[in-house]
Amino acid sequence: MVKSNAQDEMLSLLNWLQTMGVDAAVDDTAHDWLSRGNDAPGAAFPWPDLRDQGPGSKSGPNAVRADTRQAPPRPRASGSTGSPDAARPRAVTPLGASEAETGARRIARAANSLPELEAALQNFDGCGLKATATKLCFYRGSPTSDLMIIGEAPGRDEDLAGKPFVGKGGQLLDKMLAAIGRTEADVHITNVVYWRPPGNRTPTPQETLACRPFLERQIELVSPKIVVAVGGSAAKEILGVTEGIMRLRGKWREITIGDRKIPAIATLHPAYLLRTPAAKQLAWMDLLQMLSKL
Ligand code: URA
């Protein structure tokens, strides 16, 4: 069969999209993200008390009050030439990461239950990942559990389902948990960020920092006996260390959440185990460690 030029063009476009990391259609209609102008993801997040009060507060062109959530007027970059570049979203967090974290902390602390925390996250625009994700991935499993599992970030399957660890890696995680007698009904599974990073890249420190207050509040509300960080990136974030996962895994540490100290351990990511089955014996040793504390 002879392919038409149009077919060739479509195929090469698809190929290009795939190379760029686009691996899922998220809507029936295309979104023109450039029409946001200079408003970076997260720019609409309302931080009225931070902007309006106190030393160090900022009031910028992106300032929006909590009760007026319509799109802010599009500011032009100073010295803007009107070129296509000037209309491109800025690749920066609109506020300093620590300022974003403080605002998020205030919102997260106000949530007194997981449904309230989820609602707060649904309204939270301070993490840029939300702009490109399909769904919020809050948690899977039981609302309270002695065992809390924390991974890195939702992937494609999780983004479509709105739940953490539902893809192939999640299925292996479920098998690992079954090996120590656990089902979804008696674990709490989440991630350090709540939205899928584009192309499954590692979340940036700013993205992790913006989600961190919600994660800490989630840990308080779930009230686990132990926390398990799954994979190197989650381990570094949860345990506040910089070593690689092979050095970190299998050793107990303590994390402080609110006024509680909670035993925490890191283990290998199931996606890594799928690629490296020989490492399953290490994961099994980590599982036994978990069992010993539960
Ligand atoms: N990997 C993670 O770290 N988390 C998920 O939810 C899925 C894959």
Residues whose N, C-alpha, C, O or C-beta is under 5 A from the ligand:
A	BS01	URA	G151 E152 A153 P154 G155 E158 P164 F165 G169 N191
